[in-house]
Amino acid sequence: MSGSIPNKKIELVQIWMEIYQEELIADWNLAFKDDDVLKLNHLDKKWNKY
């Protein structure tokens, strides 16, 4: 597999991860225990404009 992601998109993902870090970690821990993960509703229209 090959390809690339524009730097601006990578920066946005990193910012998004910082903002929602606690929720991402909580979901990771649930998934690790084979529990149902929570739906993250943060990937909405405000992020799509970038």
PyMOL Python script that loads the backbone (N, CA, C, O; Angstrom):
from pymol import cmd

cmd.read_pdbstr("""\
ATOM      1  N   MET A   1       0.844  -1.156   0.000  1.00  0.00           N
ATOM      2  CA  MET A   1       0.000   0.000   0.000  1.00  0.00           C
ATOM      3  C   MET A   1       0.899   1.231   0.000  1.00  0.00           C
ATOM      4  O   MET A   1       1.922   1.265   0.685  1.00  0.00           O
ATOM      5  N   SER A   2       0.517   2.222  -0.759  1.00  0.00           N
ATOM      6  CA  SER A   2       1.309   3.443  -0.801  1.00  0.00           C
ATOM      7  C   SER A   2       0.382   4.644  -0.881  1.00  0.00           C
ATOM      8  O   SER A   2      -0.814   4.512  -1.138  1.00  0.00           O
ATOM      9  N   GLY A   3       0.943   5.785  -0.661  1.00  0.00           N
ATOM     10  CA  GLY A   3       0.166   7.021  -0.727  1.00  0.00           C
ATOM     11  C   GLY A   3       0.694   8.013   0.283  1.00  0.00           C
ATOM     12  O   GLY A   3       1.704   7.780   0.946  1.00  0.00           O
ATOM     13  N   SER A   4       0.001   9.106   0.384  1.00  0.00           N
ATOM     14  CA  SER A   4       0.422  10.121   1.341  1.00  0.00           C
ATOM     15  C   SER A   4      -0.797  10.892   1.836  1.00  0.00           C
ATOM     16  O   SER A   4      -1.862  10.883   1.217  1.00  0.00           O
ATOM     17  N   ILE A   5      -0.609  11.543   2.947  1.00  0.00           N
ATOM     18  CA  ILE A   5      -1.639  12.393   3.541  1.00  0.00           C
ATOM     19  C   ILE A   5      -1.054  13.791   3.623  1.00  0.00           C
ATOM     20  O   ILE A   5       0.069  13.962   4.097  1.00  0.00           O
ATOM     21  N   PRO A   6      -1.794  14.788   3.172  1.00  0.00           N
ATOM     22  CA  PRO A   6      -1.279  16.160   3.247  1.00  0.00           C
ATOM     23  C   PRO A   6      -0.954  16.553   4.695  1.00  0.00           C
ATOM     24  O   PRO A   6      -1.662  16.169   5.626  1.00  0.00           O
ATOM     25  N   ASN A   7       0.114  17.313   4.866  1.00  0.00           N
ATOM     26  CA  ASN A   7       0.553  17.720   6.200  1.00  0.00           C
ATOM     27  C   ASN A   7      -0.544  18.423   6.985  1.00  0.00           C
ATOM     28  O   ASN A   7      -0.657  18.219   8.194  1.00  0.00           O
ATOM     29  N   LYS A   8      -1.354  19.244   6.328  1.00  0.00           N
ATOM     30  CA  LYS A   8      -2.431  19.960   7.015  1.00  0.00           C
ATOM     31  C   LYS A   8      -3.421  18.979   7.640  1.00  0.00           C
ATOM     32  O   LYS A   8      -3.901  19.203   8.752  1.00  0.00           O
ATOM     33  N   LYS A   9      -3.727  17.895   6.932  1.00  0.00           N
ATOM     34  CA  LYS A   9      -4.654  16.884   7.456  1.00  0.00           C
ATOM     35  C   LYS A   9      -4.033  16.152   8.643  1.00  0.00           C
ATOM     36  O   LYS A   9      -4.722  15.851   9.618  1.00  0.00           O
ATOM     37  N   ILE A  10      -2.753  15.870   8.564  1.00  0.00           N
ATOM     38  CA  ILE A  10      -2.063  15.226   9.684  1.00  0.00           C
ATOM     39  C   ILE A  10      -2.108  16.129  10.907  1.00  0.00           C
ATOM     40  O   ILE A  10      -2.360  15.659  12.017  1.00  0.00           O
ATOM     41  N   GLU A  11      -1.868  17.408  10.716  1.00  0.00           N
ATOM     42  CA  GLU A  11      -1.923  18.367  11.823  1.00  0.00           C
ATOM     43  C   GLU A  11      -3.312  18.403  12.445  1.00  0.00           C
ATOM     44  O   GLU A  11      -3.437  18.455  13.669  1.00  0.00           O
ATOM     45  N   LEU A  12      -4.353  18.376  11.626  1.00  0.00           N
ATOM     46  CA  LEU A  12      -5.721  18.395  12.148  1.00  0.00           C
ATOM     47  C   LEU A  12      -6.021  17.151  12.976  1.00  0.00           C
ATOM     48  O   LEU A  12      -6.669  17.240  14.020  1.00  0.00           O
ATOM     49  N   VAL A  13      -5.556  15.998  12.518  1.00  0.00           N
ATOM     50  CA  VAL A  13      -5.765  14.768  13.275  1.00  0.00           C
ATOM     51  C   VAL A  13      -5.034  14.840  14.609  1.00  0.00           C
ATOM     52  O   VAL A  13      -5.571  14.414  15.631  1.00  0.00           O
ATOM     53  N   GLN A  14      -3.823  15.370  14.611  1.00  0.00           N
ATOM     54  CA  GLN A  14      -3.063  15.489  15.856  1.00  0.00           C
ATOM     55  C   GLN A  14      -3.754  16.437  16.834  1.00  0.00           C
ATOM     56  O   GLN A  14      -3.805  16.161  18.033  1.00  0.00           O
ATOM     57  N   ILE A  15      -4.281  17.541  16.334  1.00  0.00           N
ATOM     58  CA  ILE A  15      -5.018  18.481  17.184  1.00  0.00           C
ATOM     59  C   ILE A  15      -6.264  17.807  17.739  1.00  0.00           C
ATOM     60  O   ILE A  15      -6.558  17.910  18.930  1.00  0.00           O
ATOM     61  N   TRP A  16      -6.996  17.116  16.867  1.00  0.00           N
ATOM     62  CA  TRP A  16      -8.216  16.419  17.281  1.00  0.00           C
ATOM     63  C   TRP A  16      -7.895  15.394  18.371  1.00  0.00           C
ATOM     64  O   TRP A  16      -8.636  15.271  19.346  1.00  0.00           O
ATOM     65  N   MET A  17      -6.794  14.663  18.209  1.00  0.00           N
ATOM     66  CA  MET A  17      -6.397  13.664  19.204  1.00  0.00           C
ATOM     67  C   MET A  17      -6.065  14.306  20.543  1.00  0.00           C
ATOM     68  O   MET A  17      -6.385  13.748  21.592  1.00  0.00           O
ATOM     69  N   GLU A  18      -5.430  15.466  20.519  1.00  0.00           N
ATOM     70  CA  GLU A  18      -5.111  16.165  21.765  1.00  0.00           C
ATOM     71  C   GLU A  18      -6.378  16.618  22.476  1.00  0.00           C
ATOM     72  O   GLU A  18      -6.499  16.473  23.692  1.00  0.00           O
ATOM     73  N   ILE A  19      -7.318  17.163  21.720  1.00  0.00           N
ATOM     74  CA  ILE A  19      -8.557  17.673  22.307  1.00  0.00           C
ATOM     75  C   ILE A  19      -9.363  16.543  22.949  1.00  0.00           C
ATOM     76  O   ILE A  19      -9.911  16.713  24.038  1.00  0.00           O
ATOM     77  N   TYR A  20      -9.435  15.400  22.284  1.00  0.00           N
ATOM     78  CA  TYR A  20     -10.288  14.303  22.734  1.00  0.00           C
ATOM     79  C   TYR A  20      -9.497  13.128  23.303  1.00  0.00           C
ATOM     80  O   TYR A  20      -9.960  11.988  23.280  1.00  0.00           O
ATOM     81  N   GLN A  21      -8.318  13.412  23.808  1.00  0.00           N
ATOM     82  CA  GLN A  21      -7.421  12.362  24.287  1.00  0.00           C
ATOM     83  C   GLN A  21      -8.056  11.483  25.364  1.00  0.00           C
ATOM     84  O   GLN A  21      -7.939  10.259  25.307  1.00  0.00           O
ATOM     85  N   GLU A  22      -8.723  12.089  26.337  1.00  0.00           N
ATOM     86  CA  GLU A  22      -9.311  11.299  27.424  1.00  0.00           C
ATOM     87  C   GLU A  22     -10.356  10.320  26.899  1.00  0.00           C
ATOM     88  O   GLU A  22     -10.390   9.163  27.318  1.00  0.00           O
ATOM     89  N   GLU A  23     -11.201  10.774  25.992  1.00  0.00           N
ATOM     90  CA  GLU A  23     -12.232   9.903  25.431  1.00  0.00           C
ATOM     91  C   GLU A  23     -11.619   8.805  24.563  1.00  0.00           C
ATOM     92  O   GLU A  23     -12.093   7.669  24.572  1.00  0.00           O
ATOM     93  N   LEU A  24     -10.583   9.134  23.825  1.00  0.00           N
ATOM     94  CA  LEU A  24      -9.913   8.132  22.998  1.00  0.00           C
ATOM     95  C   LEU A  24      -9.269   7.051  23.859  1.00  0.00           C
ATOM     96  O   LEU A  24      -9.334   5.867  23.529  1.00  0.00           O
ATOM     97  N   ILE A  25      -8.654   7.456  24.950  1.00  0.00           N
ATOM     98  CA  ILE A  25      -8.031   6.487  25.856  1.00  0.00           C
ATOM     99  C   ILE A  25      -9.095   5.614  26.508  1.00  0.00           C
ATOM    100  O   ILE A  25      -8.914   4.403  26.635  1.00  0.00           O
ATOM    101  N   ALA A  26     -10.207   6.224  26.922  1.00  0.00           N
ATOM    102  CA  ALA A  26     -11.296   5.454  27.527  1.00  0.00           C
ATOM    103  C   ALA A  26     -11.830   4.417  26.541  1.00  0.00           C
ATOM    104  O   ALA A  26     -12.066   3.268  26.914  1.00  0.00           O
ATOM    105  N   ASP A  27     -12.020   4.817  25.290  1.00  0.00           N
ATOM    106  CA  ASP A  27     -12.488   3.878  24.270  1.00  0.00           C
ATOM    107  C   ASP A  27     -11.461   2.779  24.018  1.00  0.00           C
ATOM    108  O   ASP A  27     -11.820   1.612  23.860  1.00  0.00           O
ATOM    109  N   TRP A  28     -10.199   3.150  23.980  1.00  0.00           N
ATOM    110  CA  TRP A  28      -9.139   2.151  23.784  1.00  0.00           C
ATOM    111  C   TRP A  28      -9.188   1.107  24.901  1.00  0.00           C
ATOM    112  O   TRP A  28      -9.087  -0.093  24.645  1.00  0.00           O
ATOM    113  N   ASN A  29      -9.345   1.573  26.134  1.00  0.00           N
ATOM    114  CA  ASN A  29      -9.399   0.650  27.270  1.00  0.00           C
ATOM    115  C   ASN A  29     -10.615  -0.266  27.182  1.00  0.00           C
ATOM    116  O   ASN A  29     -10.514  -1.452  27.499  1.00  0.00           O
ATOM    117  N   LEU A  30     -11.761   0.262  26.758  1.00  0.00           N
ATOM    118  CA  LEU A  30     -12.950  -0.572  26.574  1.00  0.00           C
ATOM    119  C   LEU A  30     -12.707  -1.620  25.489  1.00  0.00           C
ATOM    120  O   LEU A  30     -13.028  -2.795  25.670  1.00  0.00           O
ATOM    121  N   ALA A  31     -12.148  -1.195  24.376  1.00  0.00           N
ATOM    122  CA  ALA A  31     -11.887  -2.117  23.270  1.00  0.00           C
ATOM    123  C   ALA A  31     -10.887  -3.197  23.683  1.00  0.00           C
ATOM    124  O   ALA A  31     -11.029  -4.360  23.304  1.00  0.00           O
ATOM    125  N   PHE A  32      -9.890  -2.813  24.453  1.00  0.00           N
ATOM    126  CA  PHE A  32      -8.875  -3.756  24.909  1.00  0.00           C
ATOM    127  C   PHE A  32      -9.497  -4.857  25.764  1.00  0.00           C
ATOM    128  O   PHE A  32      -9.033  -5.997  25.752  1.00  0.00           O
ATOM    129  N   LYS A  33     -10.561  -4.507  26.512  1.00  0.00           N
ATOM    130  CA  LYS A  33     -11.257  -5.478  27.357  1.00  0.00           C
ATOM    131  C   LYS A  33     -12.402  -6.167  26.610  1.00  0.00           C
ATOM    132  O   LYS A  33     -13.210  -6.868  27.220  1.00  0.00           O
ATOM    133  N   ASP A  34     -12.469  -5.969  25.299  1.00  0.00           N
ATOM    134  CA  ASP A  34     -13.535  -6.525  24.460  1.00  0.00           C
ATOM    135  C   ASP A  34     -14.917  -6.017  24.848  1.00  0.00           C
ATOM    136  O   ASP A  34     -15.915  -6.696  24.609  1.00  0.00           O
ATOM    137  N   ASP A  35     -14.985  -4.836  25.441  1.00  0.00           N
ATOM    138  CA  ASP A  35     -16.262  -4.189  25.739  1.00  0.00           C
ATOM    139  C   ASP A  35     -16.692  -3.353  24.542  1.00  0.00           C
ATOM    140  O   ASP A  35     -15.894  -3.078  23.645  1.00  0.00           O
ATOM    141  N   ASP A  36     -17.950  -2.955  24.537  1.00  0.00           N
ATOM    142  CA  ASP A  36     -18.434  -2.061  23.486  1.00  0.00           C
ATOM    143  C   ASP A  36     -17.796  -0.687  23.655  1.00  0.00           C
ATOM    144  O   ASP A  36     -17.721  -0.156  24.763  1.00  0.00           O
ATOM    145  N   VAL A  37     -17.347  -0.129  22.561  1.00  0.00           N
ATOM    146  CA  VAL A  37     -16.746   1.202  22.612  1.00  0.00           C
ATOM    147  C   VAL A  37     -17.829   2.258  22.466  1.00  0.00           C
ATOM    148  O   VAL A  37     -18.911   1.997  21.939  1.00  0.00           O
ATOM    149  N   LEU A  38     -17.519   3.448  22.941  1.00  0.00           N
ATOM    150  CA  LEU A  38     -18.439   4.567  22.842  1.00  0.00           C
ATOM    151  C   LEU A  38     -18.290   5.226  21.483  1.00  0.00           C
ATOM    152  O   LEU A  38     -17.195   5.252  20.919  1.00  0.00           O
ATOM    153  N   LYS A  39     -19.366   5.748  20.962  1.00  0.00           N
ATOM    154  CA  LYS A  39     -19.306   6.444  19.685  1.00  0.00           C
ATOM    155  C   LYS A  39     -18.775   7.856  19.918  1.00  0.00           C
ATOM    156  O   LYS A  39     -19.280   8.586  20.770  1.00  0.00           O
ATOM    157  N   LEU A  40     -17.768   8.226  19.163  1.00  0.00           N
ATOM    158  CA  LEU A  40     -17.220   9.573  19.242  1.00  0.00           C
ATOM    159  C   LEU A  40     -17.929  10.433  18.205  1.00  0.00           C
ATOM    160  O   LEU A  40     -17.802  10.198  17.003  1.00  0.00           O
ATOM    161  N   ASN A  41     -18.664  11.415  18.664  1.00  0.00           N
ATOM    162  CA  ASN A  41     -19.442  12.264  17.765  1.00  0.00           C
ATOM    163  C   ASN A  41     -18.699  13.529  17.375  1.00  0.00           C
ATOM    164  O   ASN A  41     -19.318  14.501  16.944  1.00  0.00           O
ATOM    165  N   HIS A  42     -17.408  13.531  17.518  1.00  0.00           N
ATOM    166  CA  HIS A  42     -16.644  14.756  17.311  1.00  0.00           C
ATOM    167  C   HIS A  42     -16.202  14.972  15.868  1.00  0.00           C
ATOM    168  O   HIS A  42     -15.684  16.038  15.535  1.00  0.00           O
ATOM    169  N   LEU A  43     -16.397  13.993  15.025  1.00  0.00           N
ATOM    170  CA  LEU A  43     -16.007  14.150  13.624  1.00  0.00           C
ATOM    171  C   LEU A  43     -17.206  14.666  12.835  1.00  0.00           C
ATOM    172  O   LEU A  43     -17.719  13.997  11.938  1.00  0.00           O
ATOM    173  N   ASP A  44     -17.626  15.845  13.184  1.00  0.00           N
ATOM    174  CA  ASP A  44     -18.811  16.417  12.560  1.00  0.00           C
ATOM    175  C   ASP A  44     -18.437  17.498  11.560  1.00  0.00           C
ATOM    176  O   ASP A  44     -17.278  17.609  11.161  1.00  0.00           O
ATOM    177  N   LYS A  45     -19.399  18.279  11.162  1.00  0.00           N
ATOM    178  CA  LYS A  45     -19.202  19.261  10.094  1.00  0.00           C
ATOM    179  C   LYS A  45     -18.149  20.310  10.415  1.00  0.00           C
ATOM    180  O   LYS A  45     -17.505  20.826   9.501  1.00  0.00           O
ATOM    181  N   LYS A  46     -17.957  20.641  11.691  1.00  0.00           N
ATOM    182  CA  LYS A  46     -16.967  21.678  11.996  1.00  0.00           C
ATOM    183  C   LYS A  46     -15.551  21.244  11.611  1.00  0.00           C
ATOM    184  O   LYS A  46     -14.707  22.088  11.313  1.00  0.00           O
ATOM    185  N   TRP A  47     -15.285  19.939  11.616  1.00  0.00           N
ATOM    186  CA  TRP A  47     -13.968  19.440  11.217  1.00  0.00           C
ATOM    187  C   TRP A  47     -13.898  19.194   9.723  1.00  0.00           C
ATOM    188  O   TRP A  47     -12.809  19.201   9.149  1.00  0.00           O
ATOM    189  N   ASN A  48     -15.034  18.978   9.082  1.00  0.00           N
ATOM    190  CA  ASN A  48     -15.042  18.662   7.652  1.00  0.00           C
ATOM    191  C   ASN A  48     -14.679  19.849   6.776  1.00  0.00           C
ATOM    192  O   ASN A  48     -14.318  19.662   5.614  1.00  0.00           O
ATOM    193  N   LYS A  49     -14.764  21.060   7.299  1.00  0.00           N
ATOM    194  CA  LYS A  49     -14.464  22.231   6.475  1.00  0.00           C
ATOM    195  C   LYS A  49     -12.973  22.380   6.196  1.00  0.00           C
ATOM    196  O   LYS A  49     -12.580  23.187   5.354  1.00  0.00           O
ATOM    197  N   TYR A  50     -12.138  21.609   6.893  1.00  0.00           N
ATOM    198  CA  TYR A  50     -10.700  21.693   6.689  1.00  0.00           C
ATOM    199  C   TYR A  50     -10.317  20.686   5.665  1.00  0.00           C
ATOM    200  O   TYR A  50      -9.140  20.570   5.323  1.00  0.00           O
TER     201      TYR A  50
END
""", "prot")
cmd.dss("prot")
cmd.show_as("cartoon", "prot")
cmd.util.cbc("prot")
cmd.orient("prot")
